[in-house]
Amino acid sequence: MKVELVTTLKRQATKILQDLHTSKEPVLITEHGQPSAYLVDVDDYEMMQKRMSILEGIAKGEQAIRNDDVLTNLQAKEKMDKWLK
């Protein structure tokens, strides 16, 4: 992973963005020697958000199973029929 100082980002933002779009490699921005932010390509960020949404849905489903908050197939069909009317 590429690491850049925040001052370098301020001075060379265009070049850093060009490199980011070309390499698709995230850039860690540091400030006073400490990690401050990640700079990532837009497509990669959107893909990560979609993946996170899917994982959150799976986690909710697993929690529902643990809590025994589930429906049989027939119960689910009946519920869906009410919504679709």
ZADO-1210 file (C-alpha; in nm, 4 decimals, padded with zeros to 6 digits):
<atoms>
<atom x="00.0000" y="00.0000" z="00.0000" code="MET" pos="1"/>
<atom x="00.1225" y="00.3430" z="-00.0882" code="LYS" pos="2"/>
<atom x="00.1716" y="00.5914" z="00.1978" code="VAL" pos="3"/>
<atom x="00.1718" y="00.9683" z="00.1503" code="GLU" pos="4"/>
<atom x="00.2052" y="01.2629" z="00.3837" code="LEU" pos="5"/>
<atom x="-00.0919" y="01.4970" z="00.4000" code="VAL" pos="6"/>
<atom x="00.1378" y="01.7787" z="00.2845" code="THR" pos="7"/>
<atom x="00.2311" y="01.5743" z="-00.0235" code="THR" pos="8"/>
<atom x="-00.1376" y="01.5215" z="-00.0933" code="LEU" pos="9"/>
<atom x="-00.1936" y="01.8972" z="-00.0745" code="LYS" pos="10"/>
<atom x="00.0915" y="01.9687" z="-00.3176" code="ARG" pos="11"/>
<atom x="00.0489" y="01.6774" z="-00.5578" code="GLN" pos="12"/>
<atom x="-00.3196" y="01.5841" z="-00.5416" code="ALA" pos="13"/>
<atom x="-00.3598" y="01.5531" z="-00.9183" code="THR" pos="14"/>
<atom x="-00.0626" y="01.3192" z="-00.9538" code="LYS" pos="15"/>
<atom x="-00.1663" y="01.1082" z="-00.6553" code="ILE" pos="16"/>
<atom x="-00.5190" y="01.0755" z="-00.7953" code="LEU" pos="17"/>
<atom x="-00.3840" y="00.9782" z="-01.1379" code="GLN" pos="18"/>
<atom x="-00.1668" y="00.7106" z="-00.9770" code="ASP" pos="19"/>
<atom x="-00.4636" y="00.5905" z="-00.7726" code="LEU" pos="20"/>
<atom x="-00.6849" y="00.5538" z="-01.0791" code="HIS" pos="21"/>
<atom x="-00.4086" y="00.3728" z="-01.2670" code="THR" pos="22"/>
<atom x="-00.2953" y="00.1339" z="-00.9940" code="SER" pos="23"/>
<atom x="-00.6250" y="00.0986" z="-00.8011" code="LYS" pos="24"/>
<atom x="-00.4021" y="00.0718" z="-00.4934" code="GLU" pos="25"/>
<atom x="-00.5358" y="00.2539" z="-00.1837" code="PRO" pos="26"/>
<atom x="-00.3225" y="00.5358" z="-00.0450" code="VAL" pos="27"/>
<atom x="-00.2748" y="00.5768" z="00.3288" code="LEU" pos="28"/>
<atom x="-00.2560" y="00.9459" z="00.4184" code="ILE" pos="29"/>
<atom x="-00.0520" y="01.0242" z="00.7284" code="THR" pos="30"/>
<atom x="-00.0561" y="01.3355" z="00.9401" code="GLU" pos="31"/>
<atom x="00.2192" y="01.4025" z="01.1949" code="HIS" pos="32"/>
<atom x="00.3436" y="01.0470" z="01.1383" code="GLY" pos="33"/>
<atom x="00.0085" y="00.8902" z="01.2228" code="GLN" pos="34"/>
<atom x="-00.2443" y="00.7280" z="00.9875" code="PRO" pos="35"/>
<atom x="-00.5176" y="00.9795" z="00.9115" code="SER" pos="36"/>
<atom x="-00.7231" y="00.8537" z="00.6152" code="ALA" pos="37"/>
<atom x="-00.7346" y="00.6168" z="00.3223" code="TYR" pos="38"/>
<atom x="-00.7748" y="00.7397" z="-00.0318" code="LEU" pos="39"/>
<atom x="-00.9466" y="00.4776" z="-00.2474" code="VAL" pos="40"/>
<atom x="-01.0782" y="00.4586" z="-00.6013" code="ASP" pos="41"/>
<atom x="-01.4514" y="00.5355" z="-00.6321" code="VAL" pos="42"/>
<atom x="-01.5369" y="00.1996" z="-00.7925" code="ASP" pos="43"/>
<atom x="-01.3487" y="00.0126" z="-00.5206" code="ASP" pos="44"/>
<atom x="-01.5225" y="00.2132" z="-00.2480" code="TYR" pos="45"/>
<atom x="-01.8669" y="00.1454" z="-00.3961" code="GLU" pos="46"/>
<atom x="-01.7872" y="-00.2258" z="-00.4248" code="MET" pos="47"/>
<atom x="-01.6789" y="-00.2312" z="-00.0584" code="MET" pos="48"/>
<atom x="-02.0050" y="-00.0617" z="00.0430" code="GLN" pos="49"/>
<atom x="-02.2094" y="-00.3225" z="-00.1468" code="LYS" pos="50"/>
<atom x="-02.0123" y="-00.6043" z="00.0135" code="ARG" pos="51"/>
<atom x="-02.0620" y="-00.4501" z="00.3573" code="MET" pos="52"/>
<atom x="-02.4362" y="-00.4279" z="00.2968" code="SER" pos="53"/>
<atom x="-02.4496" y="-00.7957" z="00.1982" code="ILE" pos="54"/>
<atom x="-02.2464" y="-00.8970" z="00.5042" code="LEU" pos="55"/>
<atom x="-02.4749" y="-00.6932" z="00.7318" code="GLU" pos="56"/>
<atom x="-02.7771" y="-00.8697" z="00.5817" code="GLY" pos="57"/>
<atom x="-02.6182" y="-01.2088" z="00.6428" code="ILE" pos="58"/>
<atom x="-02.5363" y="-01.1105" z="01.0026" code="ALA" pos="59"/>
<atom x="-02.8993" y="-01.0030" z="01.0600" code="LYS" pos="60"/>
<atom x="-03.0199" y="-01.3344" z="00.9193" code="GLY" pos="61"/>
<atom x="-02.7840" y="-01.5293" z="01.1433" code="GLU" pos="62"/>
<atom x="-02.9011" y="-01.3284" z="01.4450" code="GLN" pos="63"/>
<atom x="-03.2643" y="-01.3975" z="01.3542" code="ALA" pos="64"/>
<atom x="-03.1864" y="-01.7707" z="01.3421" code="ILE" pos="65"/>
<atom x="-03.0138" y="-01.7553" z="01.6832" code="ARG" pos="66"/>
<atom x="-03.3180" y="-01.5698" z="01.8237" code="ASN" pos="67"/>
<atom x="-03.5528" y="-01.8227" z="01.6601" code="ASP" pos="68"/>
<atom x="-03.7177" y="-01.5313" z="01.4782" code="ASP" pos="69"/>
<atom x="-03.7815" y="-01.7251" z="01.1583" code="VAL" pos="70"/>
<atom x="-04.0800" y="-01.8250" z="00.9461" code="LEU" pos="71"/>
<atom x="-04.1643" y="-02.1485" z="00.7745" code="THR" pos="72"/>
<atom x="-04.1840" y="-02.1417" z="00.3962" code="ASN" pos="73"/>
<atom x="-04.5669" y="-02.1465" z="00.4152" code="LEU" pos="74"/>
<atom x="-04.5730" y="-01.8593" z="00.6673" code="GLN" pos="75"/>
<atom x="-04.3411" y="-01.6546" z="00.4473" code="ALA" pos="76"/>
<atom x="-04.5582" y="-01.7170" z="00.1391" code="LYS" pos="77"/>
<atom x="-04.8732" y="-01.6125" z="00.3270" code="GLU" pos="78"/>
<atom x="-04.7033" y="-01.2947" z="00.4491" code="LYS" pos="79"/>
<atom x="-04.5798" y="-01.2106" z="00.0987" code="MET" pos="80"/>
<atom x="-04.9285" y="-01.2711" z="-00.0456" code="ASP" pos="81"/>
<atom x="-05.0683" y="-01.0081" z="00.1938" code="LYS" pos="82"/>
<atom x="-04.8024" y="-00.7560" z="00.0854" code="TRP" pos="83"/>
<atom x="-04.8578" y="-00.8207" z="-00.2843" code="LEU" pos="84"/>
<atom x="-05.2354" y="-00.7682" z="-00.2751" code="LYS" pos="85"/>
</atoms>
